[in-house]
Amino acid sequence: MNSSFAIWHEPRVEHVEQKPYIDLHINLWIDEHKKDDIIDFGFMINNPTSISKFYFFIPFEIESGNIELLTELLVEKPKLANLVFNRDVEVTKTPSQIHNVKIKGVDKEFYTIRYNLLKEINKTNLEHGSLLEFNFDAHLNSKPKYIRFRIKEIKENTIVVYKERAVSYLSGVSNTLVHFEINVNEYRKLPSDVNQHAKDLFVDINRIDMFVMTDIKMEYMFSSIEEVESRLLETKEWMEYNSRLENQKDTNILAYQYTKQAKKEKLEDDKEIVKYFQNFTIFNKFNHEKVKSPWIAFFVIFFIGFTGSLLSTINTTAIFIISAIFGGMIMFFMYPYFPFIKNKVYKS
């Protein structure tokens, strides 16, 4: 995706000197069979009293039906909150729009915000994408605020690109090259109207945790971020969070985790300051090999055997003609795999 997501804010006048910073969570679900992408975003917003409005630019057009709010799901099903935050959490529900969440074992307490999608989140379609606007005027408590939502049913090849490469007719095996690029606040890849709107108001980022979920059969080839951790996903436990996993309940799914953390710097007086960052880029490439037509291999073997038997019973001229036909067929089927054009076929 040769474009970028963007996150910025409109400061509250009385707190303009106090800048907010966020922890950003991204979950990308790759399903090579469906090819309509799902991506989740979670924002832990610190110093929320300094924000009047919070903006999130999506570099492709969406409709309201493409957005699914997940905050309420985490409140109603604490086990899912444990999975999302990878720790035991304690949720205290309130009759208002916010719920108190405490992560056990660490000094972290925050509020989740229950937005009404149609009434409280303004969605504007711009020339190069969509803009979500979250109003913070009603949520002035100083505790960090957490918002989580999903963008679903994204058109094929919008985020994740699937490119089927040449099929081996002898083995019946095909390879699909799967790759994606995700950018956040990459100035050069943002449209001019977004850069003009955001100006110097891009949000500081303390930490990004990105998870990429794929079928275990998908071969990991390359990532622009070298440090990666991986583990098998607890598919059955995650089904309530992502209902599409119902179709993959017998599939082993790998979760790759990529992390970028703000650095701390010591000053001369031994005080520490945090050097926040504002942008993020990741490019990943996978290969999915699958058997498409195993019967072709059997047909080729049968044809070779049959031809050999036939040649043993006929004269030299007929042998020459049949050999020429057979050689031409081999050229036709194996043409994409000759070394001198291999780069053209496999170019990604």
The 8 nearest C-alpha neighbors of each residue, nearest first, counted from 0:
[[1, 180, 158, 2, 179, 157, 181, 159],
 [0, 2, 188, 3, 180, 181, 182, 158],
 [3, 1, 188, 0, 189, 58, 182, 4],
 [4, 2, 182, 183, 188, 189, 185, 58],
 [3, 5, 183, 57, 56, 58, 184, 182],
 [4, 6, 184, 56, 183, 55, 3, 7],
 [7, 5, 55, 54, 201, 202, 56, 184],
 [6, 8, 201, 202, 54, 200, 197, 53],
 [9, 7, 53, 52, 54, 200, 10, 50],
 [8, 10, 52, 51, 50, 53, 11, 200],
 [11, 9, 50, 51, 15, 49, 8, 12],
 [10, 12, 51, 50, 49, 14, 13, 15],
 [13, 11, 15, 14, 10, 49, 51, 16],
 [12, 14, 11, 15, 49, 16, 10, 17],
 [15, 13, 49, 11, 12, 16, 17, 10],
 [14, 16, 12, 17, 10, 11, 13, 49],
 [17, 15, 14, 18, 13, 49, 12, 10],
 [18, 16, 14, 15, 49, 19, 46, 10],
 [19, 17, 16, 49, 20, 15, 46, 203],
 [20, 18, 46, 45, 47, 49, 17, 202],
 [21, 19, 203, 45, 204, 202, 44, 205],
 [20, 22, 44, 204, 43, 45, 205, 23],
 [21, 23, 206, 43, 205, 207, 42, 204],
 [22, 24, 207, 42, 41, 21, 206, 208],
 [23, 25, 41, 208, 40, 209, 207, 42],
 [26, 24, 209, 40, 39, 210, 208, 41],
 [25, 27, 210, 39, 38, 209, 211, 28],
 [28, 26, 38, 211, 37, 212, 210, 29],
 [27, 29, 212, 37, 211, 38, 26, 30],
 [30, 28, 213, 212, 31, 27, 36, 211],
 [29, 31, 32, 33, 34, 28, 213, 214],
 [30, 32, 34, 33, 29, 161, 177, 287],
 [31, 33, 30, 34, 35, 29, 214, 161],
 [32, 34, 35, 30, 31, 36, 155, 29],
 [35, 33, 31, 155, 30, 32, 36, 29],
 [36, 34, 155, 153, 152, 154, 33, 37],
 [35, 37, 153, 34, 152, 151, 29, 38],
 [36, 38, 151, 28, 150, 27, 152, 153],
 [37, 39, 27, 150, 26, 149, 28, 36],
 [40, 38, 149, 26, 25, 148, 150, 27],
 [41, 39, 25, 24, 148, 147, 149, 42],
 [40, 42, 147, 24, 146, 23, 25, 148],
 [43, 41, 23, 146, 145, 44, 22, 147],
 [42, 44, 145, 22, 21, 144, 45, 23],
 [45, 43, 21, 144, 143, 42, 47, 20],
 [44, 46, 143, 47, 20, 19, 21, 43],
 [45, 47, 19, 48, 49, 141, 143, 44],
 [48, 46, 49, 45, 50, 44, 141, 143],
 [49, 47, 139, 50, 46, 141, 140, 14],
 [48, 50, 14, 11, 47, 10, 46, 17],
 [51, 49, 10, 11, 47, 48, 52, 9],
 [50, 52, 11, 135, 10, 9, 136, 134],
 [53, 51, 134, 9, 135, 8, 50, 133],
 [52, 54, 8, 133, 132, 7, 9, 134],
 [55, 53, 132, 7, 8, 6, 131, 133],
 [54, 56, 6, 131, 5, 130, 57, 132],
 [55, 57, 130, 5, 4, 129, 131, 58],
 [56, 58, 129, 4, 59, 128, 130, 55],
 [59, 57, 128, 4, 3, 127, 2, 56],
 [60, 58, 128, 57, 129, 127, 61, 157],
 [59, 61, 128, 129, 124, 58, 62, 57],
 [62, 60, 65, 129, 59, 63, 128, 124],
 [61, 63, 64, 65, 60, 66, 122, 129],
 [62, 64, 65, 66, 61, 122, 117, 116],
 [63, 65, 62, 66, 67, 61, 151, 152],
 [64, 66, 151, 63, 62, 150, 61, 152],
 [67, 65, 150, 64, 63, 149, 151, 68],
 [66, 68, 149, 148, 69, 150, 65, 64],
 [67, 69, 148, 70, 149, 147, 66, 71],
 [70, 68, 148, 72, 147, 71, 67, 73],
 [71, 69, 73, 147, 72, 68, 146, 113],
 [70, 72, 74, 73, 69, 75, 113, 68],
 [71, 73, 69, 75, 74, 70, 76, 240],
 [74, 72, 80, 76, 70, 71, 75, 79],
 [73, 75, 71, 72, 76, 77, 90, 70],
 [74, 76, 72, 73, 71, 77, 92, 79],
 [75, 77, 73, 78, 74, 79, 72, 80],
 [78, 76, 80, 79, 73, 74, 75, 81],
 [79, 77, 81, 80, 76, 82, 73, 87],
 [78, 80, 82, 81, 77, 76, 73, 83],
 [79, 81, 77, 73, 83, 78, 82, 84],
 [80, 82, 78, 87, 86, 79, 85, 84],
 [83, 81, 85, 79, 80, 84, 78, 86],
 [82, 84, 80, 85, 81, 79, 86, 73],
 [83, 85, 86, 81, 82, 80, 87, 88],
 [86, 84, 82, 81, 83, 87, 80, 88],
 [87, 85, 81, 84, 88, 102, 82, 103],
 [86, 88, 81, 103, 102, 89, 85, 84],
 [89, 87, 102, 103, 101, 81, 86, 90],
 [88, 90, 101, 100, 102, 91, 87, 103],
 [89, 91, 100, 99, 92, 74, 88, 101],
 [92, 90, 99, 98, 100, 93, 89, 74],
 [93, 91, 98, 90, 99, 94, 74, 97],
 [92, 94, 95, 98, 91, 97, 96, 99],
 [95, 93, 96, 92, 97, 98, 91, 113],
 [96, 94, 93, 97, 98, 92, 113, 112],
 [97, 95, 113, 112, 94, 98, 114, 93],
 [96, 98, 112, 111, 95, 113, 110, 93],
 [99, 97, 92, 111, 110, 93, 91, 100],
 [98, 100, 110, 91, 90, 109, 92, 111],
 [101, 99, 90, 109, 89, 108, 110, 91],
 [100, 102, 108, 89, 88, 107, 103, 109],
 [103, 101, 88, 107, 87, 105, 108, 89],
 [104, 102, 88, 105, 87, 101, 89, 86],
 [103, 105, 102, 106, 87, 86, 107, 88],
 [106, 104, 107, 103, 102, 101, 108, 86],
 [105, 107, 108, 104, 102, 103, 101, 109],
 [106, 108, 105, 102, 101, 109, 103, 104],
 [107, 109, 101, 100, 102, 106, 110, 142],
 [110, 108, 143, 100, 142, 144, 99, 101],
 [111, 109, 99, 144, 98, 100, 97, 145],
 [110, 112, 145, 98, 97, 144, 146, 70],
 [111, 113, 97, 96, 114, 146, 145, 110],
 [114, 112, 96, 97, 71, 70, 111, 115],
 [115, 113, 116, 112, 119, 96, 120, 68],
 [114, 116, 119, 118, 117, 113, 120, 68],
 [115, 117, 120, 118, 114, 119, 68, 63],
 [116, 118, 115, 119, 120, 121, 63, 114],
 [119, 117, 115, 116, 120, 121, 114, 122],
 [118, 120, 115, 116, 117, 114, 121, 134],
 [121, 119, 133, 116, 132, 118, 122, 117],
 [120, 122, 132, 131, 119, 123, 133, 118],
 [123, 121, 131, 130, 120, 132, 124, 129],
 [122, 124, 130, 129, 125, 121, 131, 132],
 [125, 123, 129, 128, 130, 60, 122, 126],
 [124, 126, 128, 129, 127, 123, 130, 60],
 [125, 127, 128, 124, 129, 60, 190, 192],
 [126, 128, 125, 58, 59, 190, 129, 60],
 [129, 127, 59, 58, 60, 125, 57, 126],
 [128, 130, 124, 60, 57, 125, 123, 56],
 [129, 131, 56, 123, 122, 55, 57, 124],
 [132, 130, 122, 55, 121, 54, 56, 120],
 [131, 133, 54, 121, 120, 53, 122, 130],
 [134, 132, 53, 120, 52, 54, 135, 131],
 [133, 135, 52, 136, 51, 132, 53, 119],
 [136, 134, 51, 138, 137, 52, 133, 50],
 [135, 137, 138, 51, 134, 139, 52, 50],
 [138, 136, 135, 139, 134, 140, 51, 96],
 [139, 137, 135, 136, 140, 48, 47, 97],
 [138, 140, 48, 137, 141, 136, 47, 135],
 [141, 139, 142, 138, 48, 47, 143, 144],
 [140, 142, 48, 47, 139, 46, 143, 45],
 [141, 143, 109, 140, 144, 110, 108, 47],
 [144, 142, 45, 109, 44, 47, 110, 46],
 [145, 143, 110, 44, 111, 109, 43, 142],
 [144, 146, 43, 111, 42, 110, 44, 112],
 [147, 145, 42, 41, 112, 111, 70, 43],
 [146, 148, 41, 70, 69, 40, 42, 68],
 [149, 147, 68, 69, 67, 40, 39, 41],
 [150, 148, 39, 67, 66, 38, 151, 68],
 [149, 151, 66, 65, 38, 37, 39, 67],
 [150, 152, 37, 65, 153, 149, 36, 66],
 [153, 151, 35, 36, 65, 154, 37, 150],
 [152, 154, 36, 35, 151, 155, 37, 157],
 [155, 153, 35, 157, 152, 156, 36, 34],
 [154, 156, 35, 34, 157, 153, 36, 160],
 [157, 155, 160, 159, 158, 161, 154, 34],
 [158, 156, 155, 154, 159, 0, 153, 160],
 [159, 157, 0, 156, 179, 160, 36, 180],
 [158, 160, 179, 156, 178, 157, 161, 177],
 [161, 159, 156, 178, 177, 179, 158, 162],
 [160, 162, 177, 176, 156, 175, 163, 159],
 [163, 161, 176, 175, 164, 160, 177, 347],
 [164, 162, 175, 174, 176, 161, 165, 173],
 [163, 165, 174, 175, 162, 345, 166, 173],
 [166, 164, 173, 167, 344, 163, 335, 174],
 [165, 167, 173, 172, 168, 164, 171, 174],
 [168, 166, 169, 171, 172, 170, 173, 165],
 [167, 169, 171, 170, 166, 332, 295, 296],
 [168, 170, 296, 167, 171, 295, 299, 172],
 [169, 171, 172, 296, 167, 168, 293, 295],
 [170, 172, 292, 293, 168, 291, 167, 290],
 [173, 171, 290, 170, 167, 289, 291, 166],
 [174, 172, 166, 289, 288, 290, 291, 165],
 [175, 173, 288, 164, 287, 163, 176, 289],
 [176, 174, 163, 287, 162, 164, 286, 177],
 [175, 177, 286, 162, 161, 285, 163, 174],
 [178, 176, 161, 285, 160, 284, 286, 175],
 [179, 177, 284, 160, 283, 159, 285, 176],
 [180, 178, 159, 283, 282, 158, 160, 0],
 [179, 181, 282, 0, 281, 182, 283, 158],
 [180, 182, 281, 280, 0, 179, 282, 183],
 [183, 181, 280, 3, 279, 4, 185, 180],
 [182, 184, 4, 279, 278, 3, 5, 185],
 [185, 183, 5, 278, 186, 4, 3, 277],
 [186, 184, 183, 188, 187, 278, 3, 182],
 [185, 187, 189, 188, 184, 194, 3, 190],
 [188, 186, 185, 189, 190, 2, 3, 184],
 [189, 187, 2, 186, 3, 185, 190, 1],
 [188, 190, 186, 3, 187, 2, 191, 193],
 [191, 189, 193, 192, 194, 188, 127, 187],
 [190, 192, 194, 193, 195, 189, 196, 186],
 [191, 193, 195, 194, 190, 196, 189, 197],
 [194, 192, 196, 195, 191, 190, 197, 189],
 [195, 193, 191, 197, 196, 192, 198, 190],
 [194, 196, 192, 198, 193, 197, 191, 190],
 [195, 197, 193, 194, 198, 192, 191, 200],
 [196, 198, 194, 200, 195, 193, 7, 199],
 [199, 197, 195, 200, 194, 196, 201, 193],
 [200, 198, 201, 197, 7, 194, 202, 196],
 [199, 201, 197, 7, 198, 8, 202, 9],
 [202, 200, 7, 199, 6, 197, 203, 8],
 [201, 203, 7, 20, 6, 200, 204, 277],
 [202, 204, 20, 277, 275, 276, 21, 201],
 [205, 203, 21, 276, 20, 277, 275, 206],
 [204, 206, 261, 275, 22, 21, 260, 20],
 [207, 205, 260, 22, 259, 204, 261, 23],
 [206, 208, 23, 259, 258, 24, 22, 209],
 [209, 207, 258, 24, 257, 25, 23, 206],
 [208, 210, 25, 257, 256, 26, 24, 207],
 [209, 211, 256, 26, 255, 254, 25, 27],
 [210, 212, 27, 255, 254, 26, 28, 213],
 [213, 211, 254, 28, 253, 29, 27, 210],
 [214, 212, 29, 253, 252, 215, 211, 254],
 [213, 215, 252, 216, 217, 253, 251, 250],
 [214, 216, 252, 217, 253, 251, 213, 218],
 [217, 215, 214, 218, 287, 288, 213, 251],
 [216, 218, 287, 215, 214, 286, 285, 219],
 [217, 219, 286, 285, 287, 220, 216, 215],
 [220, 218, 285, 221, 217, 286, 284, 283],
 [221, 219, 285, 284, 218, 286, 222, 283],
 [222, 220, 284, 283, 219, 223, 285, 282],
 [223, 221, 283, 224, 282, 225, 284, 281],
 [222, 224, 282, 281, 225, 283, 221, 280],
 [225, 223, 222, 226, 281, 257, 227, 282],
 [224, 226, 223, 227, 222, 221, 257, 228],
 [227, 225, 224, 257, 228, 258, 256, 222],
 [228, 226, 257, 256, 225, 255, 229, 224],
 [227, 229, 256, 255, 257, 226, 230, 254],
 [230, 228, 255, 254, 256, 227, 253, 231],
 [231, 229, 254, 253, 232, 255, 228, 252],
 [230, 232, 253, 252, 254, 233, 251, 229],
 [231, 233, 234, 252, 253, 254, 230, 251],
 [232, 234, 236, 235, 237, 231, 252, 251],
 [235, 233, 237, 232, 236, 248, 238, 244],
 [234, 236, 238, 237, 233, 248, 244, 245],
 [235, 237, 233, 234, 238, 239, 79, 240],
 [238, 236, 240, 234, 235, 239, 241, 233],
 [239, 237, 241, 242, 240, 244, 235, 236],
 [240, 238, 237, 241, 242, 236, 79, 235],
 [239, 241, 237, 238, 242, 79, 72, 236],
 [242, 240, 238, 243, 239, 244, 237, 245],
 [243, 241, 238, 244, 245, 239, 240, 237],
 [242, 244, 245, 241, 246, 238, 247, 240],
 [243, 245, 247, 246, 242, 238, 248, 241],
 [246, 244, 243, 248, 247, 242, 238, 235],
 [245, 247, 244, 248, 243, 249, 242, 250],
 [248, 246, 244, 250, 245, 249, 243, 234],
 [247, 249, 245, 250, 246, 244, 234, 235],
 [248, 250, 247, 251, 246, 234, 245, 235],
 [251, 249, 247, 248, 252, 214, 215, 234],
 [250, 252, 215, 214, 253, 249, 231, 232],
 [253, 251, 214, 215, 232, 213, 231, 250],
 [254, 252, 231, 215, 213, 212, 232, 230],
 [253, 255, 212, 229, 230, 211, 232, 231],
 [256, 254, 229, 211, 210, 228, 253, 212],
 [255, 257, 210, 228, 227, 209, 229, 254],
 [258, 256, 209, 227, 208, 210, 255, 226],
 [259, 257, 208, 207, 209, 260, 256, 206],
 [258, 260, 207, 206, 208, 261, 257, 279],
 [261, 259, 206, 205, 262, 258, 207, 275],
 [260, 262, 275, 205, 274, 206, 276, 273],
 [263, 261, 274, 273, 260, 264, 275, 205],
 [262, 264, 273, 272, 274, 271, 261, 265],
 [263, 265, 272, 271, 273, 266, 262, 274],
 [266, 264, 271, 270, 269, 272, 267, 263],
 [265, 267, 269, 270, 268, 271, 264, 272],
 [268, 266, 269, 265, 270, 271, 264, 272],
 [267, 269, 270, 266, 265, 271, 272, 264],
 [270, 268, 266, 267, 265, 271, 264, 272],
 [269, 271, 266, 268, 265, 272, 267, 264],
 [272, 270, 265, 264, 266, 263, 269, 273],
 [271, 273, 264, 263, 274, 265, 270, 266],
 [272, 274, 263, 275, 262, 264, 261, 271],
 [275, 273, 262, 261, 263, 272, 276, 264],
 [274, 276, 261, 205, 204, 203, 273, 277],
 [277, 275, 204, 203, 278, 261, 274, 205],
 [276, 278, 203, 204, 202, 184, 201, 275],
 [279, 277, 184, 183, 185, 276, 280, 182],
 [278, 280, 183, 182, 184, 281, 277, 185],
 [281, 279, 182, 181, 183, 282, 278, 180],
 [280, 282, 181, 180, 223, 224, 283, 182],
 [281, 283, 180, 223, 222, 179, 181, 280],
 [284, 282, 222, 178, 221, 179, 223, 180],
 [283, 285, 178, 221, 220, 177, 222, 219],
 [286, 284, 219, 177, 220, 218, 176, 178],
 [287, 285, 176, 218, 217, 175, 177, 288],
 [286, 288, 217, 175, 174, 218, 176, 289],
 [289, 287, 174, 173, 286, 175, 172, 290],
 [288, 290, 173, 172, 291, 174, 287, 175],
 [291, 289, 172, 171, 292, 173, 293, 288],
 [290, 292, 171, 172, 289, 173, 293, 166],
 [293, 291, 171, 294, 295, 290, 172, 170],
 [294, 292, 171, 295, 296, 170, 291, 290],
 [293, 295, 297, 292, 296, 298, 171, 170],
 [296, 294, 298, 293, 297, 292, 171, 299],
 [295, 297, 169, 299, 170, 298, 294, 293],
 [296, 298, 294, 300, 295, 299, 301, 293],
 [297, 299, 295, 301, 296, 300, 302, 294],
 [300, 298, 302, 296, 301, 297, 303, 295],
 [301, 299, 297, 303, 302, 298, 304, 296],
 [300, 302, 298, 304, 299, 303, 305, 297],
 [301, 303, 299, 305, 300, 304, 306, 298],
 [304, 302, 306, 300, 305, 301, 307, 299],
 [305, 303, 301, 307, 302, 306, 300, 308],
 [304, 306, 302, 308, 307, 303, 301, 309],
 [307, 305, 309, 303, 308, 304, 302, 310],
 [308, 306, 304, 310, 309, 305, 303, 311],
 [307, 309, 305, 306, 311, 310, 304, 312],
 [308, 310, 306, 307, 311, 312, 305, 313],
 [311, 309, 307, 312, 308, 313, 318, 306],
 [310, 312, 309, 308, 313, 307, 314, 306],
 [311, 313, 310, 309, 314, 308, 307, 318],
 [314, 312, 310, 311, 317, 318, 309, 315],
 [313, 315, 317, 316, 318, 312, 310, 311],
 [314, 316, 318, 317, 319, 313, 310, 320],
 [317, 315, 319, 318, 314, 320, 313, 321],
 [316, 318, 320, 319, 315, 314, 321, 313],
 [317, 319, 315, 321, 316, 320, 310, 322],
 [318, 320, 322, 316, 317, 321, 323, 315],
 [321, 319, 317, 323, 322, 318, 324, 316],
 [320, 322, 324, 318, 323, 319, 325, 317],
 [321, 323, 325, 319, 320, 324, 318, 326],
 [324, 322, 326, 320, 321, 325, 327, 319],
 [325, 323, 321, 327, 322, 326, 328, 320],
 [324, 326, 322, 328, 327, 323, 321, 329],
 [327, 325, 323, 329, 328, 324, 322, 330],
 [326, 328, 330, 324, 329, 325, 323, 331],
 [327, 329, 331, 325, 330, 326, 332, 324],
 [328, 330, 326, 332, 327, 331, 333, 325],
 [331, 329, 327, 333, 328, 334, 332, 326],
 [330, 332, 328, 329, 334, 333, 327, 335],
 [333, 331, 329, 330, 334, 328, 168, 335],
 [332, 334, 330, 336, 335, 331, 329, 337],
 [333, 335, 330, 336, 331, 337, 332, 329],
 [336, 334, 333, 337, 344, 341, 340, 165],
 [335, 337, 334, 333, 341, 338, 340, 167],
 [336, 338, 339, 334, 335, 340, 341, 333],
 [339, 337, 341, 340, 336, 342, 335, 334],
 [338, 340, 337, 341, 342, 336, 343, 335],
 [341, 339, 343, 338, 342, 337, 344, 335],
 [340, 342, 338, 344, 343, 339, 336, 337],
 [343, 341, 345, 340, 344, 346, 339, 338],
 [344, 342, 346, 340, 341, 345, 335, 339],
 [345, 343, 341, 342, 346, 335, 165, 340],
 [344, 346, 342, 343, 347, 341, 164, 165],
 [345, 347, 343, 342, 344, 341, 164, 176],
 [346, 345, 176, 162, 344, 164, 343, 342]]
